[in-house]
Amino acid sequence: QVQLVESGGGLVQTGGSLRLSCAASGRTFSFYAMGWFRQAPGKEREFVAAISWNGGTTYYSDSVKGRFTISRDNAKNTVYLQMNSLKPEDTAVYYCAGGSFPYYGVTRSPDLYGPGDYGMDYWGRGTLVTVSS
């Protein structure tokens, strides 16, 4: 069992930056692919970014590519999402998720599973990011 707790959300102006963190419990964290998803008001939850078990492979949605960076520190059982050049349309609740498999994004892709749990096994409760115009 893995528990995930997000932090780092808040209010930021357009063009600003935020860094989200996701702390994981459980000794098997380092074997899991991890991802970030978000849900804006009135919309379905969508995929944002994913990282492989060892950090060697990353995968991004087109909407955040070039602006967001996902990373992980397995020694600290933590995954991060650095968000730069934020836009009002990035406003959402951001969720951390983990899967009991090493890779996520290409073969095991969010499009394969669709909205809902996106094939992920564990979810945090989310942290709110609000980008003001």
N, C-alpha and C positions, 0 to 999 in steps of 0.2 A: 504494500500500500504506500502511495506517495501523496503527501499533502503539499499544496502549493499556495504561497501567500504573496500577492503582488503589493508593490509600494512604489511611490514616486510620482503618482499622478498629481494633477493640480491645474491651475489656471495660468495660461501663458498667452502672450500676444502673437499675432501672426508674424511668422519669420523667426520666432523663438525656438528654444530647444528644451527638451526634457529627457531624463533618463529613467526608464522604468526598471525595476528589479523584481525578480521572482525567486523567493527563497523556497527551496524544496527540502522536505524531510525524507528520510529513507536512504538506505545504503545503496540502492540500485540506481540512483539518479544518474550516475555517470554512464550508464548503459542506455539511457533513454534519449530519443530525439525529443526536442522541445520546440514549442512554437508560441507565437503571439497571435491572438485574434482580437477583433474588436466588434462592438455593436453600437451603432449610432441610434439615437431615438427614432422609433418607428421603422427601423430597418432590420434585416436579418444579420446575424453574426457573420463576419467575413474573415477570411484568412489575411494575415499581415506578413508574417515572416516565420521561418523555421530554421533550425540548426541541428546538425547531426550529433551523435553521441559524443564525438571527440572534438567538435567544433570545426572540423575540416571542410564541411559542406554547408552552405547557407542557401536559402531560397526565399524570394520576396515576391509579393504581389506587385503588379505593374504600378499601382497607385503610390507605392512608397519607395520603389527602387530608386537608389541614388540619394535618398533623404534619410532613410532609417537604416540602422545597423544592428543586427542581432549578434550577441556573443554569449559566452558562458565561461564560468570558472568552476570546474568540477571539484576542485579542492574546497571551495566554499559552498558547493551545492546551490549555485545561483546562476540564473540566466538573466541577461540584460537586453533592453531595447533602447538604443540611443536614437532619439528622434530629433532631427534638425529641420530647419526651414518649414516649420509647422504651418498648416493652413486651417482655416475654419472647418473644412470638410474632414479633418482628422479628429474632430471632436467625437468622442465615443467612450464607452467603458472598454478598457483593454483587459483581456484575459490571457493568462499564462496557461499553457496546456502541455501535457507530456504523454508520450506514447511508449509502450513497452516494446519498442523496436528501435533499431539504431539510426535509421534514415527516414526523413519525411520531406516531401516536396516534389520530387520528380516522378519516380515510379509509384510510390505511395503518395499520391498528390491530394491536395484539398479538393480538386475538381472531381476526383474519383468518388469521394464520399459525399460531397455536397454539404449544405447547411445542416446544422445540428451539432453533432459531436465531431464532425470532420474526421472520424476515425481515431481520435485521441482518447486515451484511457482516463486521464486525470485532468481536472480543471481547478483553477483558483476561483476566487469570488469576484475578482476584477478590481480595477482601479480607474477612477474617472479622470479623463483628460479633456479639458475644455480650452479651445483655442479661440480667442476673441479677435474680431476683425477691427 
